[in-house]
Amino acid sequence: MMTFTTKSDVKPLITKEVQLFLTEELGSYLVVRNGVIIAKQLSNAFDNVAIYDGLTITEKQTIITEFSRLQPSLDAIEFTSGLLIYVPKNLIVSETLHVFYLTDEPKHIHNTMIYLESNSQLKYFEYLTNNEVSDVTFISQSNVSENANLNYSGITKYNDQADVHIHRYSNVLRYGKSVYSVAEVNDATTTSNTSIYLLEQYASGTSKTVAITSLKQDASFKQLIEHLAPDTEGYIENYGVANNDSKLVFEGVGKINKLMKRSIARQSNRGIILGVEARLDANPLLLIDEYDVEASHGAAIGKIDEEQLYYLMSRGITLKNAERLIISGFLSPVLTLLTTEELVHDFVTTVENKTL
């Protein structure tokens, strides 16, 4: 492993929480504070991957122009920070790139741009957090070219001093595959949108969200997969837990436009309500303008199964521990995305604290 930092005094700038994750086991990582890379460790697998931070106005405008077909409306936004990850043609990156985003600015507007050329592959993991009162807008855009494969995962863990707006966009070209799997365990008021556009034939996209709300938290998560070419596949999966007096909303939209024949749009929503006053809404939508397609959606929301609780308690497990076991199993899709024991422990501890 080759290790270097852009500053000699970075340790005070990295929170203790994130410092615990920066182990040899973690492999390749970046630590980005207010849009500037303050620490990184990259293996030789990333030698040909271009990574830029601290974008100047000129660089920002050039890069946004390159991404204009992805989300033109973003061109007018004045970002306070940015990160560009560029994977060239035919490069398959076998390791995961972990990016830890820290913010302590009162108002933070960040834009991460991921560009995969044809026949390339990237596994990307993000961890979003703050340690000051902050109004945070986090935007990420990806362009997945022909026969490229993006595996995008992460944990968002902003505290209750933040007001959070997250927007993730992905364009997918012919035979490209874009898979988004994100655990939203914020304590902040949160609105999050994930939009995947299947632009060319045989493209596929998946949006998988796990969200936990607690106390008086209000959080809304929207997913859109739009089919803009025939023979495309889109999958939306949502898993939620609402505790205390919190409100959690999922809204998934599978949209198949006219003439987009033989496309597939599937959606599923599962939720557990723990608090008496908690509310969890799932609004699966299918917007279908073509006959020769496959489409389905479903939602199952309720309390923890009494028979499951009874079975575990009959084996000597307390009620609270039985509930935790069931919730951990329910949220297991996230655990497979975490690459180190430190990340697993952090997620499990957060789940336990939010479901007490």
C-alpha positions in Angstrom: 0.0 0.0 0.0 1.2 3.5 -0.8 0.1 6.1 1.8 0.4 9.9 1.7 -1.6 12.9 2.9 -2.0 16.4 1.4 -1.3 18.0 4.8 1.1 17.2 7.6 -1.4 18.1 10.3 -4.4 16.2 9.2 -5.1 14.1 12.4 -6.9 16.9 14.2 -9.1 17.4 11.1 -10.3 13.8 11.1 -13.0 12.9 13.6 -12.2 10.1 16.1 -15.1 8.2 14.7 -13.6 8.1 11.2 -10.1 7.6 12.5 -11.1 4.2 13.8 -12.1 3.1 10.3 -8.7 3.9 8.7 -7.1 0.5 9.3 -4.9 -1.6 7.0 -7.9 -4.0 6.6 -9.9 -1.1 5.1 -7.7 -1.1 2.0 -8.0 1.9 -0.3 -9.7 5.1 1.0 -10.0 8.8 0.8 -10.9 11.2 3.6 -12.6 14.3 2.2 -13.1 17.3 4.6 -15.3 20.1 3.2 -14.4 18.9 -0.3 -10.6 18.6 0.2 -8.8 15.3 0.3 -6.9 15.4 3.7 -5.8 11.8 3.8 -5.7 8.9 1.4 -4.4 5.4 0.9 -4.6 3.8 -2.5 -3.3 0.5 -3.8 -1.9 -0.1 -7.2 -5.3 -1.0 -8.4 -6.1 2.7 -8.6 -2.9 3.8 -10.4 -4.9 4.6 -13.6 -8.0 6.1 -11.9 -8.1 9.9 -12.0 -9.3 11.5 -8.7 -9.6 15.3 -8.3 -10.8 17.4 -5.4 -11.1 21.1 -4.5 -12.5 22.0 -7.9 -11.9 25.6 -9.0 -14.7 27.5 -10.8 -13.1 26.8 -14.2 -12.6 23.2 -13.5 -16.0 22.8 -12.1 -17.7 24.4 -15.1 -15.7 22.2 -17.5 -16.6 19.0 -15.6 -20.3 19.9 -15.2 -20.4 20.6 -19.0 -19.1 17.0 -19.5 -21.9 15.8 -17.2 -24.6 18.1 -18.5 -26.6 15.3 -20.2 -26.7 13.6 -16.8 -28.5 16.3 -14.9 -28.6 19.7 -16.7 -30.4 21.5 -13.9 -27.3 21.2 -11.6 -25.4 23.6 -13.9 -26.8 26.6 -12.1 -25.8 25.4 -8.6 -22.8 27.0 -6.9 -21.1 24.1 -5.2 -18.8 24.7 -2.2 -16.8 21.5 -2.9 -16.5 18.7 -5.4 -14.8 15.4 -6.2 -14.3 13.7 -9.5 -13.5 10.0 -10.0 -12.7 9.0 -13.5 -12.2 5.3 -14.5 -10.8 4.9 -18.0 -11.9 2.4 -20.7 -11.4 -1.4 -20.0 -10.2 -0.9 -16.4 -11.7 -3.3 -13.9 -10.9 -2.0 -10.4 -11.0 -5.1 -8.1 -10.9 -3.3 -4.8 -13.4 -1.0 -3.1 -12.8 2.7 -3.0 -13.9 4.0 0.5 -14.6 7.7 0.6 -15.3 9.4 4.0 -17.0 12.8 3.7 -16.7 15.1 6.7 -18.3 18.5 6.9 -18.2 21.2 9.6 -19.3 24.1 7.4 -22.5 26.0 8.2 -23.7 25.6 4.6 -22.2 22.8 2.6 -23.1 22.0 -1.1 -21.0 19.1 -2.4 -20.9 17.4 -5.8 -19.3 14.0 -6.4 -19.0 12.9 -10.1 -18.1 9.4 -11.1 -17.4 8.6 -14.7 -17.0 5.1 -15.9 -15.8 4.6 -19.5 -16.9 1.6 -21.5 -16.0 -1.9 -20.2 -14.8 -0.5 -16.8 -15.8 -1.5 -13.3 -15.8 0.3 -9.9 -16.9 -0.5 -6.4 -17.4 2.7 -4.5 -18.4 3.1 -0.8 -19.2 6.5 0.9 -19.6 7.5 4.5 -21.3 10.8 5.1 -21.1 12.6 8.4 -20.8 16.0 10.1 -19.7 17.4 13.5 -21.2 20.9 13.5 -24.6 22.5 12.9 -24.9 22.4 9.2 -27.2 22.7 6.2 -25.9 20.0 3.9 -26.7 19.3 0.3 -24.9 16.2 -1.0 -25.1 15.5 -4.7 -23.6 12.6 -6.6 -23.7 11.9 -10.3 -22.5 8.9 -12.2 -22.2 8.1 -15.8 -22.0 4.3 -16.5 -20.9 3.8 -20.1 -21.4 0.8 -22.4 -20.8 -2.5 -20.6 -19.5 -0.7 -17.5 -20.5 -1.7 -14.0 -20.9 0.6 -11.0 -21.5 -0.8 -7.5 -22.3 2.2 -5.4 -22.8 1.7 -1.6 -22.6 3.6 1.6 -23.8 4.8 5.0 -25.1 8.3 5.7 -24.8 9.2 9.3 -25.4 12.9 9.9 -26.2 14.0 13.4 -29.3 15.8 14.7 -27.6 19.2 14.2 -27.9 18.9 10.4 -30.6 19.5 7.8 -29.8 17.1 5.0 -30.7 17.0 1.3 -29.2 14.1 -0.7 -29.5 13.7 -4.5 -28.0 10.8 -6.4 -28.2 10.5 -10.2 -27.0 7.8 -12.5 -27.1 7.5 -16.3 -26.6 4.0 -17.7 -25.8 3.2 -21.3 -26.0 0.0 -23.3 -25.3 -3.2 -21.3 -24.2 -0.9 -18.4 -25.2 -1.8 -14.8 -25.7 0.6 -11.9 -26.4 -0.7 -8.5 -27.0 1.7 -5.6 -27.2 0.2 -2.0 -27.3 2.8 0.8 -28.0 2.7 4.5 -29.6 5.9 5.7 -29.1 6.0 9.5 -29.1 9.8 10.0 -30.4 11.5 13.1 -31.0 14.6 10.9 -34.1 15.8 9.2 -33.5 14.1 5.8 -34.8 14.2 2.2 -33.1 11.8 -0.2 -33.6 11.2 -3.9 -32.0 8.5 -6.0 -32.7 8.6 -9.8 -31.4 6.1 -12.3 -31.9 6.7 -16.0 -31.7 3.7 -18.3 -30.7 5.4 -21.6 -29.8 2.6 -23.9 -30.9 -1.0 -24.7 -30.0 -3.7 -22.1 -29.1 -1.2 -19.4 -30.0 -2.1 -15.9 -30.3 -0.3 -12.6 -31.0 -1.1 -8.9 -31.8 1.2 -6.1 -31.8 -0.4 -2.6 -32.4 1.7 0.5 -32.3 0.8 4.2 -33.5 3.6 6.5 -34.0 3.9 10.3 -35.7 6.8 12.0 -36.0 7.6 15.7 -37.1 10.2 18.2 -39.0 13.0 16.4 -37.1 12.6 13.2 -38.7 13.2 9.8 -37.2 11.5 6.8 -38.3 11.0 3.2 -36.7 8.8 0.6 -37.6 8.8 -3.1 -36.3 6.5 -5.8 -36.9 6.8 -9.6 -35.8 4.3 -12.2 -36.8 5.6 -15.7 -36.7 3.3 -18.7 -35.7 5.4 -21.8 -34.8 2.4 -24.0 -36.3 -1.0 -24.7 -35.1 -4.2 -23.0 -34.0 -2.4 -19.8 -34.4 -3.6 -16.2 -35.0 -1.6 -13.1 -35.3 -2.8 -9.5 -36.3 -0.8 -6.3 -36.0 -2.3 -2.8 -36.7 -0.4 0.4 -36.3 -1.6 4.0 -37.3 0.7 6.8 -37.6 0.8 10.6 -39.5 3.7 12.3 -39.1 4.1 16.1 -40.5 6.5 18.7 -42.4 9.5 17.2 -40.5 9.5 13.9 -41.9 9.6 10.4 -40.4 7.6 7.6 -41.6 7.8 4.0 -40.6 5.7 1.0 -41.8 6.7 -2.5 -40.5 4.5 -5.4 -41.4 5.2 -9.0 -40.7 2.7 -11.8 -41.4 4.5 -15.1 -41.5 2.7 -18.5 -42.0 5.1 -21.3 -43.9 4.4 -24.6 -42.1 2.1 -27.0 -39.7 0.8 -24.3 -40.8 -2.8 -25.0 -39.7 -5.8 -23.1 -38.6 -3.7 -20.1 -38.8 -4.9 -16.5 -39.8 -2.8 -13.5 -39.9 -4.4 -10.1 -40.4 -2.8 -6.7 -40.7 -4.1 -3.1 -41.1 -2.3 0.3 -40.8 -3.8 3.7 -41.1 -1.9 7.0 -41.2 -2.4 10.8 -42.9 0.1 13.1 -41.6 0.1 16.6 -42.9 3.2 18.2 -46.6 3.7 19.2 -46.6 7.1 17.5 -44.2 6.2 14.7 -45.3 6.3 11.1 -44.0 4.5 8.1 -45.5 5.1 4.7 -44.6 3.2 1.5 -45.9 4.6 -1.8 -44.8 2.3 -4.6 -45.8 3.7 -8.0 -45.6 2.2 -11.5 -46.0 4.6 -14.5 -46.4 2.3 -17.5 -46.9 3.6 -21.0 -46.3 0.4 -22.9 -48.0 -3.0 -23.1 -45.1 -5.5 -23.8 -43.4 -5.1 -20.4 -43.1 -6.8 -17.0 -43.9 -4.7 -13.9 -44.8 -5.4 -10.3 -44.8 -3.7 -6.9 -45.6 -4.5 -3.3 -45.4 -3.3 0.3 -45.5 -5.0 3.7 -45.5 -2.7 6.7 -46.3 -3.7 10.3 -45.0 -4.5 13.7 -42.5 -7.2 14.6 -44.1 -10.7 14.1 -45.4 -11.9 17.5 -44.6 -15.5 16.7 -41.0 -14.7 16.0 -40.7 -12.8 19.3 -42.3 -15.7 21.2 -40.0 -18.3 19.6 -36.9 -16.3 20.5 -38.1 -15.5 24.1 -38.9 -19.2 24.6 -35.2 -19.8 24.1 -34.3 -17.5 27.0 -33.8 -14.3 25.0 -35.1 -11.0 26.5 -37.8 -9.1 24.6 -35.4 -6.2 23.7 -32.7 -8.6 22.5 -35.2 -10.6 20.5 -36.4 -7.4 18.8 -32.8 -6.5 18.0 -32.1 -9.9 16.5 -35.1 -9.7 14.3 -34.3 -6.1 13.2 -30.6 -7.1 12.5 -31.8 -9.9 10.3 -34.2 -7.6 8.6 -31.4 -5.1 7.8 -28.8 -7.8 6.8 -28.6 -6.6 3.2 -26.4 -3.8 4.5 -24.0 -6.0 6.4 -22.8 -7.7 3.2 -21.6 -4.3 1.9 -19.4 -3.5 4.9 -15.8 -4.5 4.3 -14.3 -4.3 7.8 -15.2 -5.3 11.4 -15.0 -1.6 12.4 -17.7 -0.6 9.8 -19.9 -3.5 10.8 -19.6 -2.6 14.5 -20.4 1.0 13.8 -23.5 0.1 11.8 -24.8 -2.5 14.4 -24.2 0.0 17.2 -26.1 2.7 15.4 -29.0 0.4 14.7 -29.2 -0.6 18.3 -29.1 3.1 19.5 -31.8 4.1 17.1 -34.1 1.1 18.0 -33.9 1.2 21.8 
